[in-house]
Amino acid sequence: MNDTRSRQIVIAGAGVAGLTAALAFAERGYLVRVFEQAQRLEAAGAGIQLSPNATRILRQLGVLDRLLQAAVRPEAVVLKAATLRELARVPLGQAAETRWRAPYLVAHRADLQSALTARVAEMPDIHLITGGRVSGVATDSHGIAATVEIDGKTIKAEGFLLVGADGVWSSVRTLADSAKGSASPRNHFSGELAWRATVAADSAAGRSFAAIGARDCVTTFLHPGFHMVAYPVSKGAAFNLAAFTRGDRIAEGWSGNADAGILTRALRGTSAELARLVEQAGPWTAWPIHTVDPQQPWTTSNGIALIGDAAHAMTPFAAQGAAMAIEDAATLADAVYASPADPLAALATWEQSRRPRVAQVARRGAVNRLAWHASGPVAIARNVFLKVRSSEKLAADLDWLYGWRAP
């Protein structure tokens, strides 16, 4: 492999995972080409939570200061029953920074993407190309060559590593599996729908939320049929609302049409104030939650690595999807950089070291989902546990997650 090619990285996808990976590799001296199939960068989704394990990395990559201009530092995570009774409170704000050495932030996803894009634009070794779809990959003794379709033309992007950061519907995952001669593993609909809305703080819905939630906190309302997470974004000018229910598969894309009655029916037994908020916040956009088989490989021996949702899309109930993508990107760049003599051998080592961490986060999400939708005796036990557990101990329970640092 010639010296230039041995320093080149090809990344498919310019979302949170792809842009973070581009920055992490460029910071370590690699030449990076990022291909995004969309003609222009548009952030999918709405609000996003970034815990200290993620913001610590963003600070190291020179992104955090930009993000802070639009983000909010919530003072706490507050758990409430759907009757509006407060069940627990985990301190954030300055307490989070003191405990975990980095801030806990909430923001609009577009603000995070803008901060990442602005930092990428400052890096001369990163070349970001939109309207480019990776449609094929070939490997030889000289490295890897990705086939990229741009405006009806085909080019070859060469390097020693192809990073698939192209989300839950990853084409790179399909290409990697096809290269091994096996059927491509598909993502799976989890049976959960996410209902999302963003409301202005000075709107009727915004005032309704302020009356039953906390304007400067992440508030989660718990109910057997659904749960809803709400928090401020855009420096408090708006609130992001995300409700989660069971539902049928509705689309193969990010969002689709679903019967709003699913959400309305899930509200039975809640407070009148919460039901009014849900009504005022509409129309809601339904997002099908898809996951990826956690047993599938994330890397190949010939130079392909999957990160973020392309590797391990999970349900969002630990609020760690973006954080895991950011961790993946930084740790992958570290692993490759630490093995200059045989960087491809580092891929399997990286995957082996990352799997336990990602699996633990997924388990935490599953436990949260069970607890937040509990009913009957299980809900009573949950409430008793939260009542006797101090805020300090609830924060300590998250040290393994928020206090994490790369090995």
C-alpha angles and dihedrals in degrees: 000000000000117000096250094051090046088062097048126101125190117204126191111206133033100215125111093295096045098045092045090050091049091054094044093052094042090051087058094052103265126137109238133197116189120195120196118185094210115089090231134014112264121168113234118214131023127249124018133195118217115192123199094267087065101036090051089062093043088055091052090051095050095250104106099076091056092047092051089064090071105019130092126227103217116214096220148344107249123196116204134178115238085254085066095247110143112240104177144348128208112197117234127158112075090350089063093050092049094047101039101023094236135067128264107227139185120199145149110277089235089061092054092047091049091052091049092046092050091052091047090054089059093056112086092196093061119081113189116197122186125199090038121127121192103226104165145012134204131184134202139156090288096058136262131329120197120201109224126190114211123172093336093312129105125224135175120236111197132196141116096267136041113198116201105211094151101119138242092325091051117175090193090059088054092048092048092051093045090053088060091052097245133115115276113257110236128214116253131229106239096209090247129113125203114211112202135190136160117208131188114250091233094050125099090258091047091053091046091054093047088054095056104023135041117270093211100039142070102253121195119192114204126210135149092245100043145344129220130204119200132179142152122269135178093041090308096306091118141019125230114217123192122177124185128207139157113266148149126277107275110172147356091231135069096277139010147164118291135168106272086208088077090068094040093052091048089061095068110130096021126121118280089239093057092047089050091052092052091050094048094046094059152146089074125198114224117219120191111225111227127186134195126231103266092210096062117105119264096197141036128211092239098061115284123125129179121208137180118000092349088067106031116000107182138178112282098237095113091046088231106117096105092037092055090049090051092048091048092053096049096043093046091054090047093050094049093045091050091057106052093155094057112006094169091059087059092064095072091044091051092049092049092051095046099047098075092050094049092045091052091052091049090052090051089053091051091051091049092051091050093048096044094051095041121135137184118003092354091057091047091052090048092052093048091050092051092046095055095038111090122225088247092056092045088054091047089054087065098050092100090055107036097030094053119131127185112265 
